[in-house]
Amino acid sequence: MNEQGLSEKEIFSYLENVKSEDTDYYRVLSSMCTHPHKIAVEAHRLFIEANLGDLGLFAGAHSLEKEVIMMLGELLHAPSVKIPVEKACESSVCGYLTTGGTESNIQAVRGMKNVITAGKKELGKIPNIVIPESAHFSFDKVADMMGIEVRRALLDSEFKVDPASVESLMDANTIGLVGIAGNTEFGQIDPVEELAKLARQHEIFLHIDAAFGGFVIPFLENPYPFDFKVQGVTSIAIDPHKMGLSTIPSGALLFRSPSFLDSLKVSTPYLTTKEQFTLTGTRSGASAAATYAVMKHLGREGYVKNVQYCMQLTAKLVEEARKLGFEPLLEPVMNVVALRVPSPDLVRDQLLRKFGWNVSITRTPRSLRLVLMPHNTARDVEEFLQDLKKVTAEL
Ligand SMILES: *Cc1c(COP(=O)(O)O)cnc(C)c1O
């Protein structure tokens, strides 16, 4: 650290310089995040010092968090439950705002483990969960941190998890299943109803990771069943900082029943509240305000338009890529395209080096992974395909 402080001017001239190295989402087709809505940014600023880790001091920010959870609960068809006010979820929907999909997934599995351990069910040495092969890498962290074995079920030819493979991996120590509603690589949605049936039959939990899809699927013309409407779904992760257009960090975790949140509690001796069920301690109230503001401002209609826009770009990209001879691995379900191209790794490097496009790659099989976000335009799609044509012609 420097001995004497620098002037504001010096700091900001340095920061602006450094910021110019960030991409600003120009020619970015690899990200599930985007520019936050300007309303979200303003609300974030207004609540910049609010700490949801100490709720008693920030009753205003906390009321916004509860409103957001109620709105998300309605969106995801959470049942209303009657809960005494002193209980963890003080609204009729159970959940809280997290830092993102990773924290939500970790806490969902921690909840499964705690509820089962607190109950009568005798577990063998190592509890396990069964997740799709396509699950996000955050579940590797779950395995690492919690002493839980994570078993990966195979996908079918459409990149959905195969329920038969899930069932074959289940045993007496299986405490829960995970389904992905909008997987990160392909944008595919797992057969949630079939997973829920398995979970109900075996009386275990079913967590749905809708980190990306949660702000997409409900706004599609024909929404797929993926949320609490499906009996057997016990928790859902949804990220406002992806297609919800809120600021980073904004995630959310919702539970069907209050016993889950209860199971996550630890006591907090020196705070204004007695207990805390979150993973992080100090927590951004600014994110809660940002998510509240953008959800209220856009309303269902605004999100439908946002999703329609991204789906139109997706359809355009696929249609025009086909004319150039590139087929998608699957018909896009959401605004994610996996495009078959020769030597995808090489193509990705060339697209970046020669034309400044950021794209990514799916693992198996390897293909170009393109996410069409609100920051992309129809013109981007046209220019991208021209550049893709040039790059592949030179191979
Ligand atoms: C993005 C994503 C995550 C991780 O979310 P973070 O906000 O980056 O922690 C988890 N699951 C899915 C399906 C995702 O798309």
The ligand as an ORCA input file, in Angstrom:
! r2SCAN-3c Opt
* xyz 0 1
  C     -24.781    -19.080    -13.902
  C     -25.249    -20.339    -13.375
  C     -24.908    -20.742    -12.074
  C     -23.951    -19.974    -11.210
  O     -24.443    -18.739    -10.873
  P     -23.468    -17.614    -10.270
  O     -24.397    -16.473    -10.155
  O     -22.391    -17.419    -11.292
  O     -22.952    -18.101     -8.979
  C     -25.449    -21.912    -11.607
  N     -26.267    -22.647    -12.366
  C     -26.614    -22.297    -13.627
  C     -27.541    -23.166    -14.418
  C     -26.101    -21.135    -14.181
  O     -26.423    -20.799    -15.442
*
